[in-house]
Amino acid sequence: MPAPYEIFVLVKQVPDQGSKAGLNPDGTIDRAKAKRMLNPFDRYALQAALHTKKCYGGRVTAISMGPPPAVEILMEALEHGVDRGVLLSDRRLAASDTLATAYALFKTVTWVGRFDLIFCGLQTTDGDTAQVGPQLAERLGLPQITYCQDFKVEDDKVHAERIIEGGYQKLISELPVLITVANSYHPLDYKSFRGAWRVQQLLRNQEEQKKYIQTVDLDLVGADPERCGLKGSPTIVAATEKVGEIGGNCSMHEGHSPTDLVSEVLDASKLKEFLTV
Ligand SMILES: Cc1cc2nc3c(=O)[nH]c(=O)nc-3n(C[C@H](O)[C@H](O)[C@H](O)COP(=O)(O)OP(=O)(O)OC[C@H]3O[C@@H](n4cnc5c(N)ncnc54)[C@H](O)[C@@H]3O)c2cc1C
């Protein structure tokens, strides 16, 4: 497919980990109390999508699935230079696992229309499975490049570097393709003045906002409610446990040989008594 490209980027709103969201009595995250933020990993996907548009031309559409407040991250994406946003929001999606999420996003992506490149984050900071991108590619019948740390588009083919243990693979893919972007990719640029100004206008005008951000439900995208939410989720969370605050004392050791350092750290941490050698 020749440039200009139709570029999709998938973004998710997650609880801000610094906000101490807490858990509901049933062990699920108390999302209502948590501060919300754009999934940090999706910032790299956003950068990759905007970079593609800047270098090769095209239009960037940010797509999210989540409750109504997720519109905030689509606004944020607009501030960075995305052209439009689509939010899939429907109460029947509550308790969706990755299988149901990927199905619902598949129906949404198909509904939005033609695409050449789809960018996803590597993983999220709440679900943290890194399954949604690959599952979505599978449902769309697309080639996928995961853990992508860099890429360029030449002759309508993507030339990518994919991180593997101890190095990287060079992969070439035809378009359309789905790419999950590693957090060693370039950090997200500052918001654009034009984007920030446009969002300020949209915040004052609901009708104008609808031209840029469309909220859709399962019926509109033609998704089967039986395959979404709890009904469509074979994953069962058997139990959730709060492990307490992460923290404690930290000490720095430097300037000796590795052997001395290991010995020092073992002494300091009182780990020695647990070791048999
Ligand atoms: C049994 C179960 C019940 C759950 N119930 C709820 C619930 O009631 N409410 C709730 O909010 N969550 C719920 N979750 C969590 C939520 O469904 C998962 O977060 C979701 O399936 C995505 O998986 P992940 O976060 O691991 O994404 P990953 O696979 O780690 O994400 C990879 C990338 O996929 C894309 N992506 C992932 N999710 C979305 C999305 N929603 N929109 C757009 N792009 C996305 C992003 O680009 C992201 O970087 C539940 C999970 C399970 C297992």
Ligand as a Chemical Component Dictionary entry (heavy atoms), coordinates in Angstrom:
data_LIG
# 
_chem_comp.id                   LIG 
_chem_comp.type                 NON-POLYMER 
_chem_comp.pdbx_formal_charge   0 
_chem_comp.three_letter_code    LIG 
# 
loop_
_chem_comp_atom.comp_id 
_chem_comp_atom.atom_id 
_chem_comp_atom.alt_atom_id 
_chem_comp_atom.type_symbol 
_chem_comp_atom.charge 
_chem_comp_atom.model_Cartn_x 
_chem_comp_atom.model_Cartn_y 
_chem_comp_atom.model_Cartn_z 
_chem_comp_atom.pdbx_ordinal 
LIG C1  C1  C 0 -9.870  -12.130 34.673 1  
LIG C2  C2  C 0 -9.522  -10.709 34.364 2  
LIG C3  C3  C 0 -10.438 -9.714  34.650 3  
LIG C4  C4  C 0 -10.139 -8.380  34.352 4  
LIG N1  N1  N 0 -11.068 -7.420  34.623 5  
LIG C5  C5  C 0 -10.824 -6.132  34.300 6  
LIG C6  C6  C 0 -11.802 -5.108  34.527 7  
LIG O1  O1  O 0 -12.894 -5.382  35.046 8  
LIG N2  N2  N 0 -11.495 -3.833  34.186 9  
LIG C7  C7  C 0 -10.287 -3.533  33.617 10 
LIG O2  O2  O 0 -10.033 -2.358  33.296 11 
LIG N3  N3  N 0 -9.359  -4.475  33.377 12 
LIG C8  C8  C 0 -9.602  -5.767  33.711 13 
LIG N4  N4  N 0 -8.659  -6.729  33.475 14 
LIG C9  C9  C 0 -7.417  -6.329  32.901 15 
LIG C10 C10 C 0 -7.583  -6.084  31.418 16 
LIG O3  O3  O 0 -8.576  -6.804  30.862 17 
LIG C11 C11 C 0 -6.278  -6.359  30.800 18 
LIG O4  O4  O 0 -5.499  -5.315  31.244 19 
LIG C12 C12 C 0 -6.427  -6.369  29.301 20 
LIG O5  O5  O 0 -6.901  -7.636  28.938 21 
LIG C13 C13 C 0 -5.151  -6.044  28.563 22 
LIG O6  O6  O 0 -4.128  -6.896  28.975 23 
LIG P1  P1  P 0 -2.807  -6.277  29.474 24 
LIG O7  O7  O 0 -3.126  -5.107  30.331 25 
LIG O8  O8  O 0 -1.987  -7.361  30.033 26 
LIG O9  O9  O 0 -2.201  -5.722  28.103 27 
LIG P2  P2  P 0 -0.845  -6.062  27.381 28 
LIG O10 O10 O 0 -1.030  -7.254  26.556 29 
LIG O11 O11 O 0 0.275   -6.070  28.372 30 
LIG O12 O12 O 0 -0.783  -4.768  26.475 31 
LIG C14 C14 C 0 0.034   -4.693  25.308 32 
LIG C15 C15 C 0 -0.420  -3.536  24.473 33 
LIG O13 O13 O 0 -1.712  -3.823  23.927 34 
LIG C16 C16 C 0 -2.456  -2.613  23.848 35 
LIG N5  N5  N 0 -3.621  -2.701  24.743 36 
LIG C17 C17 C 0 -3.830  -3.516  25.795 37 
LIG N6  N6  N 0 -5.018  -3.272  26.362 38 
LIG C18 C18 C 0 -5.579  -2.266  25.652 39 
LIG C19 C19 C 0 -6.800  -1.541  25.755 40 
LIG N7  N7  N 0 -7.690  -1.797  26.706 41 
LIG N8  N8  N 0 -7.029  -0.555  24.858 42 
LIG C20 C20 C 0 -6.131  -0.270  23.879 43 
LIG N9  N9  N 0 -4.964  -0.912  23.744 44 
LIG C21 C21 C 0 -4.692  -1.892  24.617 45 
LIG C22 C22 C 0 -1.533  -1.491  24.300 46 
LIG O14 O14 O 0 -0.852  -0.995  23.181 47 
LIG C23 C23 C 0 -0.583  -2.225  25.218 48 
LIG O15 O15 O 0 0.646   -1.572  25.372 49 
LIG C24 C24 C 0 -8.909  -8.061  33.770 50 
LIG C25 C25 C 0 -7.978  -9.060  33.480 51 
LIG C26 C26 C 0 -8.268  -10.365 33.778 52 
LIG C27 C27 C 0 -7.247  -11.431 33.480 53 
# 
loop_
_chem_comp_bond.comp_id 
_chem_comp_bond.atom_id_1 
_chem_comp_bond.atom_id_2 
_chem_comp_bond.value_order 
_chem_comp_bond.pdbx_ordinal 
LIG C1  C2  SING 1  
LIG C2  C3  SING 2  
LIG C2  C26 DOUB 3  
LIG C3  C4  DOUB 4  
LIG C4  N1  SING 5  
LIG C4  C24 SING 6  
LIG N1  C5  DOUB 7  
LIG C5  C6  SING 8  
LIG C5  C8  SING 9  
LIG C6  O1  DOUB 10 
LIG C6  N2  SING 11 
LIG N2  C7  SING 12 
LIG C7  O2  DOUB 13 
LIG C7  N3  SING 14 
LIG N3  C8  DOUB 15 
LIG C8  N4  SING 16 
LIG N4  C9  SING 17 
LIG N4  C24 SING 18 
LIG C9  C10 SING 19 
LIG C10 O3  SING 20 
LIG C10 C11 SING 21 
LIG C11 O4  SING 22 
LIG C11 C12 SING 23 
LIG C12 O5  SING 24 
LIG C12 C13 SING 25 
LIG C13 O6  SING 26 
LIG O6  P1  SING 27 
LIG P1  O7  DOUB 28 
LIG P1  O8  SING 29 
LIG P1  O9  SING 30 
LIG O9  P2  SING 31 
LIG P2  O10 DOUB 32 
LIG P2  O11 SING 33 
LIG P2  O12 SING 34 
LIG O12 C14 SING 35 
LIG C14 C15 SING 36 
LIG C15 O13 SING 37 
LIG C15 C23 SING 38 
LIG O13 C16 SING 39 
LIG C16 N5  SING 40 
LIG C16 C22 SING 41 
LIG N5  C17 SING 42 
LIG N5  C21 SING 43 
LIG C17 N6  DOUB 44 
LIG N6  C18 SING 45 
LIG C18 C19 SING 46 
LIG C18 C21 DOUB 47 
LIG C19 N7  SING 48 
LIG C19 N8  DOUB 49 
LIG N8  C20 SING 50 
LIG C20 N9  DOUB 51 
LIG N9  C21 SING 52 
LIG C22 O14 SING 53 
LIG C22 C23 SING 54 
LIG C23 O15 SING 55 
LIG C24 C25 DOUB 56 
LIG C25 C26 SING 57 
LIG C26 C27 SING 58 
# 
